[in-house]
Amino acid sequence: MAKIDVTELDIFYISFDEPNCEEHWADLLNKVPWAKRIHGVKGFDAAHKSAAEQSETERFITVDGDNIVMDDFFEQKLDVPETDHDGNDISESIFSWNAKNMLNGLVYGNGGLKCWPKEYALNMKTHEDADDEEGMEFCWKLNYIQLNDTFSEVYQTASPFQAFRAGFREGVKMSLDQGVHISPDEFKEKIW
């Protein structure tokens, strides 16, 4: 079992055009002055690959531009087993922590902190670089492990456009089943 101290990993703040990104970047630098920034890179896949290319550690942490990290995250030491409960190798898995959506109070993985294996991130094909229609989202196609702890808050309503974009993206994701479009009848059957 490997032990990972998050403060020994590169930490990347990934921002694009979030109205509150400078405020959140300053907050992160106050907590971890060694954090690095990826700013203005178009595309989710490209921005994460840019972080992987700049990472000097085998794993790295990403913080989204609309996110504020709680202080206690930097006290985390992960005990990472070699395999999951089914015996699958998890050395190339992405670990995702929950975030609290500050608009509606929901706590789930959207916008949460992620711990990426560098080589995996360099070779993935997601979002704008996906090979198929289903590969657009990290949580559906990658070796993705959702953790239950909450270590950040997502503020995605700093402007009407940011709120619309976040809500639209989330609405589209919720209308899919593991990234696959399903008919309205099948959707209704799965929900009820």
MIKOL-366512 format. One record per residue: residue number from 0; x, y, z of N, C-alpha, C in turn. Coordinates in Angstrom, 3 decimals, padded with zeros to 6 digits. Layout:
residues N
PT   n   n_east  n_north     n_up  ca_east ca_north    ca_up   c_east  c_north     c_up
PT NUM        X        Y        Z        X        Y        Z        X        Y        Z
...
END
This chain:
residues 192
PT   n   n_east  n_north     n_up  ca_east ca_north    ca_up   c_east  c_north     c_up
PT   0  000.845 -001.176  000.000  000.000  000.000  000.000  000.893  001.243  000.000
PT   1  000.615  002.142 -000.913  001.378  003.393 -000.994  000.716  004.464 -000.136
PT   2  001.525  005.330  000.415  001.021  006.460  001.185  001.362  007.726  000.403
PT   3  000.345  008.542  000.129  000.539  009.774 -000.630  000.210  010.963  000.257
PT   4  001.188  011.832  000.446  000.997  013.091  001.166  000.691  014.144  000.103
PT   5 -000.503  014.732  000.132 -000.880  015.658 -000.939  000.043  016.871 -001.018
PT   6  000.684  017.236  000.072  001.586  018.396  000.030  002.905  018.087 -000.675
PT   7  003.145  016.819 -000.974  004.352  016.450 -001.708  004.098  016.331 -003.212
PT   8  002.860  016.615 -003.623  002.497  016.547 -005.036  002.431  017.951 -005.630
PT   9  002.646  018.046 -006.938  002.390  019.309 -007.620  000.898  019.596 -007.553
PT  10  000.570  020.854 -007.341 -000.827  021.287 -007.283 -001.015  022.335 -008.368
PT  11 -001.969  022.069 -009.275 -002.235  022.968 -010.398 -003.620  023.581 -010.263
PT  12 -003.647  024.883 -010.422 -004.897  025.634 -010.450 -005.219  025.854 -011.923
PT  13 -006.337  025.287 -012.388 -006.708  025.369 -013.799 -007.862  026.352 -013.950
PT  14 -007.575  027.470 -014.609 -008.602  028.493 -014.826 -008.659  028.847 -016.305
PT  15 -009.806  029.375 -016.703 -009.966  029.797 -018.094 -010.492  031.229 -018.148
PT  16 -011.775  031.395 -017.809 -012.361  032.737 -017.826 -013.306  032.970 -016.647
PT  17 -013.153  032.205 -015.590 -014.030  032.335 -014.429 -013.884  033.742 -013.832
PT  18 -015.014  034.440 -013.598 -014.945  035.805 -013.068 -014.257  035.892 -011.704
PT  19 -014.277  034.824 -010.946 -013.700  034.819 -009.600 -012.347  034.105 -009.542
PT  20 -011.733  033.837 -010.688 -010.510  033.016 -010.696 -009.319  033.708 -010.029
PT  21 -009.188  035.007 -010.146 -008.037  035.677 -009.521 -008.143  035.634 -007.998
PT  22 -009.344  035.850 -007.497 -009.588  035.775 -006.047 -009.304  034.365 -005.527
PT  23 -009.764  033.359 -006.259 -009.561  031.968 -005.844 -008.092  031.558 -005.962
PT  24 -007.400  032.059 -006.984 -005.969  031.781 -007.151 -005.190  032.367 -005.977
PT  25 -005.524  033.588 -005.584 -004.848  034.215 -004.436 -005.092  033.406 -003.165
PT  26 -006.315  032.915 -002.998 -006.640  032.094 -001.828 -005.790  030.820 -001.809
PT  27 -005.668  030.165 -002.963 -004.872  028.937 -003.039 -003.397  029.223 -002.749
PT  28 -002.869  030.304 -003.296 -001.461  030.641 -003.050 -001.188  030.937 -001.580
PT  29 -002.174  031.483 -000.880 -002.012  031.704  000.566 -001.903  030.384  001.316
PT  30 -002.527  029.346  000.788 -002.522  028.035  001.443 -001.345  027.176  000.987
PT  31 -001.030  027.227 -000.290  000.073  026.441 -000.863  000.846  027.318 -001.855
PT  32  001.841  028.032 -001.366  002.588  028.968 -002.222  003.286  028.310 -003.409
PT  33  003.476  027.005 -003.378  004.152  026.304 -004.478  003.187  025.882 -005.587
PT  34  001.910  026.211 -005.454  000.936  025.845 -006.491  001.331  026.468 -007.833
PT  35  000.979  025.772 -008.897  001.259  026.240 -010.259 -000.073  026.531 -010.939
PT  36 -000.033  027.369 -011.958 -001.279  027.760 -012.610 -001.251  027.436 -014.097
PT  37 -002.380  026.905 -014.557 -002.652  026.719 -015.978 -003.807  027.673 -016.266
PT  38 -003.594  028.660 -017.110 -004.650  029.653 -017.349 -004.839  029.893 -018.847
PT  39 -006.102  029.906 -019.262 -006.446  030.272 -020.625 -006.236  029.193 -021.664
PT  40 -005.958  027.978 -021.252 -005.802  026.880 -022.209 -007.195  026.410 -022.605
PT  41 -007.485  026.421 -023.894 -008.814  026.059 -024.375 -008.979  024.541 -024.396
PT  42 -010.010  024.059 -023.717 -010.336  022.640 -023.704 -009.925  021.956 -022.419
PT  43 -010.838  021.132 -021.897 -010.565  020.395 -020.657 -009.378  019.449 -020.828
PT  44 -009.381  018.688 -021.916 -008.311  017.726 -022.149 -006.965  018.444 -022.263
PT  45 -006.927  019.500 -023.057 -005.676  020.238 -023.269 -005.159  020.870 -021.978
PT  46 -006.044  021.428 -021.167 -005.617  022.063 -019.912 -005.026  021.036 -018.951
PT  47 -005.656  019.870 -018.859 -005.145  018.833 -017.957 -003.837  018.230 -018.478
PT  48 -003.721  018.103 -019.791 -002.452  017.628 -020.354 -001.343  018.649 -020.121
PT  49 -001.675  019.927 -020.173 -000.682  020.963 -019.881 -000.174  020.822 -018.448
PT  50 -001.086  020.547 -017.526 -000.672  020.322 -016.133  000.240  019.098 -016.041
PT  51 -000.137  018.020 -016.708  000.678  016.797 -016.673  002.073  017.048 -017.250
PT  52  002.141  017.814 -018.330  003.437  018.118 -018.947  004.340  018.912 -018.005
PT  53  003.747  019.767 -017.190  004.528  020.604 -016.274  004.770  019.952 -014.914
PT  54  004.076  018.857 -014.653  004.202  018.218 -013.345  005.591  017.613 -013.162
PT  55  006.145  017.841 -011.991  007.436  017.260 -011.637  007.263  016.073 -010.690
PT  56  006.012  015.709 -010.421  005.717  014.569 -009.554  004.923  013.537 -010.351
PT  57  004.955  012.284 -009.903  004.272  011.199 -010.618  002.751  011.344 -010.595
PT  58  002.247  011.987 -009.582  000.833  012.338 -009.476  000.761  013.830 -009.233
PT  59 -000.363  014.422 -009.603 -000.562  015.841 -009.341 -002.027  016.091 -008.998
PT  60 -002.262  017.206 -008.314 -003.611  017.605 -007.896 -004.083  018.734 -008.801
PT  61 -005.374  018.707 -009.195 -005.945  019.838 -009.924 -007.048  020.489 -009.100
PT  62 -007.068  021.820 -009.195 -008.073  022.660 -008.547 -008.707  023.487 -009.656
PT  63 -010.024  023.415 -009.808 -010.715  024.186 -010.838 -010.768  025.666 -010.472
PT  64 -010.890  026.511 -011.489 -010.868  027.954 -011.313 -012.012  028.535 -010.511
PT  65 -013.097  027.791 -010.362 -014.241  028.288 -009.578 -014.283  027.660 -008.186
PT  66 -013.160  027.138 -007.754 -013.091  026.316 -006.549 -012.240  026.963 -005.458
PT  67 -012.693  026.837 -004.218 -011.896  027.243 -003.049 -011.617  025.977 -002.244
PT  68 -010.339  025.732 -001.975 -009.916  024.528 -001.263 -009.944  024.789  000.244
PT  69 -010.505  023.838  000.981 -010.531  023.929  002.446 -009.140  023.619  002.999
PT  70 -008.787  024.293  004.081 -007.453  024.138  004.677 -007.105  022.693  005.008
PT  71 -008.079  021.928  005.502 -007.765  020.572  005.965 -007.398  019.607  004.838
PT  72 -007.631  019.990  003.587 -007.204  019.126  002.484 -005.689  018.913  002.516
PT  73 -004.965  019.948  002.895 -003.506  019.888  002.845 -002.902  019.101  004.003
PT  74 -003.753  018.529  004.826 -003.310  017.626  005.893 -003.505  016.164  005.495
PT  75 -004.002  015.926  004.271 -004.358  014.580  003.838 -003.142  013.740  003.474
PT  76 -003.193  012.512  003.941 -002.229  011.496  003.548 -003.057  010.289  003.119
PT  77 -002.993  009.977  001.849 -003.801  008.896  001.294 -003.096  007.559  001.424
PT  78 -003.817  006.577  001.901 -003.348  005.195  001.859 -003.944  004.588  000.599
PT  79 -003.109  004.341 -000.383 -003.586  003.863 -001.673 -003.212  002.399 -001.844
PT  80 -004.211  001.510 -001.864 -003.909  000.093 -002.089 -003.480 -000.134 -003.542
PT  81 -002.860 -001.256 -003.793 -002.423 -001.567 -005.155 -003.593 -001.962 -006.047
PT  82 -004.644 -002.523 -005.436 -005.807 -002.949 -006.210 -007.086 -002.484 -005.525
PT  83 -008.168 -002.418 -006.304 -009.461 -002.093 -005.714 -010.101 -003.365 -005.155
PT  84 -011.339 -003.268 -004.670 -012.005 -004.424 -004.051 -012.260 -005.569 -005.028
PT  85 -012.178 -005.288 -006.352 -012.344 -006.333 -007.358 -011.008 -006.874 -007.866
PT  86 -009.899 -006.385 -007.286 -008.582 -006.846 -007.695 -007.976 -006.087 -008.861
PT  87 -008.616 -004.992 -009.298 -008.100 -004.207 -010.416 -006.980 -003.273 -009.958
PT  88 -005.946 -003.160 -010.766 -004.824 -002.257 -010.484 -005.334 -000.814 -010.481
PT  89 -005.040 -000.070 -009.432 -005.509  001.320 -009.384 -004.365  002.335 -009.449
PT  90 -003.190  001.880 -009.830 -002.058  002.807 -009.911 -002.281  003.892 -010.961
PT  91 -003.111  003.616 -011.944 -003.405  004.597 -012.985 -004.782  005.227 -012.799
PT  92 -005.327  005.155 -011.609 -006.657  005.711 -011.347 -006.578  007.175 -010.934
PT  93 -007.631  007.892 -011.255 -007.799  009.281 -010.831 -008.638  009.252 -009.565
PT  94 -008.209  009.978 -008.546 -008.976  010.088 -007.307 -009.671  011.439 -007.310
PT  95 -010.967  011.429 -007.030 -011.762  012.655 -007.036 -012.440  012.826 -005.690
PT  96 -012.251  014.007 -005.101 -012.929  014.322 -003.847 -014.174  015.140 -004.141
PT  97 -015.137  015.043 -003.265 -016.357  015.828 -003.406 -016.085  017.310 -003.231
PT  98 -016.984  018.107 -003.795 -017.002  019.549 -003.581 -018.430  019.933 -003.209
PT  99 -018.566  020.993 -002.462 -019.896  021.503 -002.121 -020.249  022.601 -003.109
PT 100 -021.355  022.415 -003.819 -021.866  023.418 -004.738 -022.514  024.512 -003.890
PT 101 -021.956  025.707 -003.918 -022.409  026.768 -003.024 -023.716  027.409 -003.467
PT 102 -024.212  027.072 -004.647 -025.516  027.566 -005.080 -026.640  026.742 -004.468
PT 103 -026.517  025.413 -004.562 -027.623  024.556 -004.131 -027.289  023.679 -002.928
PT 104 -026.060  023.728 -002.439 -025.673  022.967 -001.257 -025.396  021.497 -001.501
PT 105 -025.523  021.034 -002.753 -025.268  019.623 -003.048 -023.777  019.320 -002.942
PT 106 -023.468  018.117 -002.509 -022.084  017.679 -002.346 -021.875  016.459 -003.237
PT 107 -020.984  016.606 -004.220 -020.676  015.507 -005.132 -019.386  015.836 -005.872
PT 108 -019.006  015.020 -006.830 -017.696  015.137 -007.462 -017.508  016.300 -008.414
PT 109 -018.590  016.873 -008.936 -018.452  017.955 -009.905 -017.682  019.136 -009.315
PT 110 -016.584  019.481 -009.944 -015.781  020.603 -009.481 -014.829  020.268 -008.359
PT 111 -014.842  019.030 -007.909 -013.990  018.649 -006.788 -012.527  018.527 -007.165
PT 112 -011.698  018.424 -006.161 -010.264  018.250 -006.355 -010.000  016.867 -006.942
PT 113 -008.979  016.779 -007.783 -008.621  015.509 -008.415 -007.127  015.252 -008.230
PT 114 -006.788  013.976 -008.080 -005.393  013.536 -008.017 -005.152  012.639 -009.235
PT 115 -004.298  013.114 -010.132 -004.068  012.469 -011.425 -002.720  011.754 -011.482
PT 116 -002.677  010.572 -012.096 -001.378  009.980 -012.432 -000.860  010.699 -013.692
PT 117  000.332  011.199 -013.629  000.896  012.026 -014.694  000.849  011.336 -016.061
PT 118  001.380  010.123 -016.151  001.447  009.431 -017.445  000.060  009.160 -018.010
PT 119 -000.866  008.820 -017.148 -002.236  008.565 -017.605 -002.827  009.834 -018.210
PT 120 -002.653  010.961 -017.526 -003.199  012.230 -018.017 -002.573  012.618 -019.359
PT 121 -001.299  012.347 -019.523 -000.633  012.682 -020.786 -001.208  011.907 -021.966
PT 122 -001.708  010.700 -021.719 -002.166  009.827 -022.799 -003.678  009.724 -022.946
PT 123 -004.440  010.358 -022.067 -005.898  010.242 -022.146 -006.435  011.016 -023.353
PT 124 -007.649  010.646 -023.766 -008.340  011.345 -024.849 -009.769  011.594 -024.377
PT 125 -009.994  012.800 -023.873 -011.309  013.143 -023.335 -011.800  014.448 -023.950
PT 126 -013.018  014.778 -023.642 -013.619  016.048 -024.034 -013.332  016.368 -025.500
PT 127 -012.649  017.461 -025.773 -012.416  017.904 -027.153 -011.465  016.987 -027.923
PT 128 -010.765  016.079 -027.257 -009.820  015.172 -027.910 -010.325  013.724 -027.925
PT 129 -011.588  013.525 -027.556 -012.140  012.169 -027.443 -012.227  011.490 -028.802
PT 130 -012.025  010.170 -028.787 -012.128  009.365 -029.998 -013.565  009.000 -030.332
PT 131 -014.441  009.037 -029.340 -015.831  008.661 -029.557 -016.736  009.624 -028.801
PT 132 -018.028  009.521 -029.052 -018.983  010.432 -028.424 -019.094  010.226 -026.922
PT 133 -018.716  009.064 -026.431 -018.860  008.765 -025.011 -017.668  009.221 -024.180
PT 134 -016.563  009.569 -024.796 -015.349  009.878 -024.063 -015.234  011.310 -023.598
PT 135 -016.347  012.005 -023.529 -016.253  013.433 -023.270 -016.010  013.800 -021.820
PT 136 -016.322  012.955 -020.881 -016.264  013.350 -019.473 -015.324  012.441 -018.691
PT 137 -014.499  013.037 -017.839 -013.527  012.270 -017.057 -014.178  011.134 -016.270
PT 138 -015.282  011.420 -015.619 -015.858  010.461 -014.666 -016.488  009.244 -015.327
PT 139 -016.686  009.254 -016.641 -017.348  008.127 -017.284 -016.399  007.176 -017.989
PT 140 -015.296  007.642 -018.449 -014.466  006.800 -019.298 -013.100  006.462 -018.721
PT 141 -012.688  007.152 -017.718 -011.344  006.942 -017.193 -011.369  006.048 -015.965
PT 142 -010.200  005.664 -015.514 -010.065  004.919 -014.254 -010.308  005.915 -013.128
PT 143 -011.549  006.076 -012.757 -011.986  007.179 -011.911 -012.539  006.636 -010.603
PT 144 -011.984  007.088 -009.487 -012.450  006.641 -008.174 -012.958  007.850 -007.407
PT 145 -014.254  007.844 -007.106 -014.869  008.945 -006.366 -014.727  008.687 -004.870
PT 146 -014.101  009.628 -004.171 -013.928  009.543 -002.720 -015.025  010.353 -002.029
PT 147 -015.339  010.011 -000.800 -016.481  010.626 -000.128 -016.180  011.915  000.624
PT 148 -014.920  012.189  000.916 -014.590  013.392  001.676 -014.826  014.649  000.844
PT 149 -015.202  015.731  001.509 -015.434  017.017  000.857 -014.348  017.991  001.300
PT 150 -013.576  018.486  000.333 -012.453  019.362  000.655 -012.455  020.676 -000.112
PT 151 -013.553  021.003 -000.786 -013.582  022.272 -001.508 -015.014  022.739 -001.707
PT 152 -015.117  024.002 -002.100 -016.408  024.629 -002.382 -016.354  025.206 -003.791
PT 153 -017.429  024.978 -004.555 -017.503  025.453 -005.930 -018.421  026.671 -005.984
PT 154 -017.884  027.762 -006.502 -018.621  029.018 -006.670 -018.753  029.280 -008.165
PT 155 -019.844  028.807 -008.754 -019.984  028.911 -010.200 -021.070  029.897 -010.627
PT 156 -021.333  030.891 -009.785 -022.372  031.871 -010.115 -021.857  033.307 -010.014
PT 157 -020.583  033.522 -010.300 -020.010  034.865 -010.199 -020.490  035.789 -011.319
PT 158 -021.052  035.222 -012.370 -021.659  036.019 -013.444 -022.828  035.215 -014.005
PT 159 -023.774  035.881 -014.664 -024.881  035.130 -015.280 -024.386  034.096 -016.290
PT 160 -023.371  034.447 -017.088 -022.860  033.496 -018.073 -022.231  032.276 -017.410
PT 161 -021.430  032.498 -016.375 -020.805  031.374 -015.675 -021.876  030.460 -015.090
PT 162 -022.914  031.041 -014.501 -023.990  030.239 -013.912 -024.723  029.443 -014.991
PT 163 -025.013  030.088 -016.126 -025.689  029.389 -017.215 -024.831  028.242 -017.736
PT 164 -023.561  028.528 -017.993 -022.665  027.503 -018.540 -022.563  026.304 -017.602
PT 165 -022.388  026.575 -016.311 -022.271  025.484 -015.333 -023.573  024.691 -015.255
PT 166 -024.695  025.394 -015.221 -025.989  024.715 -015.143 -026.297  023.914 -016.391
PT 167 -025.995  024.474 -017.554 -026.244  023.772 -018.810 -025.412  022.496 -018.885
PT 168 -024.134  022.614 -018.567 -023.242  021.446 -018.604 -023.730  020.361 -017.650
PT 169 -024.115  020.773 -016.457 -024.593  019.807 -015.464 -025.900  019.167 -015.919
PT 170 -026.790  019.966 -016.506 -028.054  019.427 -017.013 -027.839  018.389 -018.100
PT 171 -026.919  018.664 -019.002 -026.609  017.702 -020.065 -026.055  016.421 -019.458
PT 172 -025.119  016.548 -018.515 -024.535  015.357 -017.887 -025.598  014.516 -017.192
PT 173 -026.559  015.180 -016.550 -027.592  014.438 -015.818 -028.584  013.754 -016.749
PT 174 -028.620  014.156 -018.016 -029.531  013.514 -018.963 -028.902  012.289 -019.623
PT 175 -027.661  011.989 -019.281 -026.955  010.847 -019.859 -026.819  009.726 -018.831
PT 176 -026.597  008.528 -019.324 -026.334  007.382 -018.458 -024.907  006.916 -018.739
PT 177 -023.989  007.225 -017.817 -022.571  006.908 -017.994 -022.032  007.481 -019.306
PT 178 -022.510  008.672 -019.666 -022.027  009.354 -020.853 -022.752  009.012 -022.132
PT 179 -023.723  008.137 -022.070 -024.442  007.697 -023.261 -025.844  008.304 -023.262
PT 180 -026.220  008.875 -024.419 -027.564  009.428 -024.562 -028.575  008.287 -024.537
PT 181 -029.632  008.467 -023.783 -030.691  007.454 -023.730 -032.015  008.112 -024.094
PT 182 -032.954  007.298 -024.526 -034.258  007.824 -024.929 -035.013  008.350 -023.710
PT 183 -035.954  009.266 -023.923 -036.747  009.770 -022.791 -037.468  008.654 -022.028
PT 184 -037.951  007.640 -022.742 -038.637  006.535 -022.064 -037.676  005.752 -021.170
PT 185 -036.482  005.475 -021.673 -035.486  004.753 -020.882 -035.034  005.592 -019.686
PT 186 -034.896  006.899 -019.905 -034.508  007.812 -018.825 -035.560  007.784 -017.718
PT 187 -036.827  007.874 -018.113 -037.934  007.853 -017.147 -037.941  006.538 -016.372
PT 188 -037.711  005.430 -017.078 -037.696  004.108 -016.448 -036.573  003.990 -015.414
PT 189 -035.411  004.536 -015.724 -034.272  004.459 -014.802 -034.487  005.321 -013.559
PT 190 -035.166  006.446 -013.726 -035.377  007.359 -012.594 -036.497  006.876 -011.681
PT 191 -037.577  006.433 -012.242 -038.731  006.032 -011.424 -038.541  004.615 -011.008
END
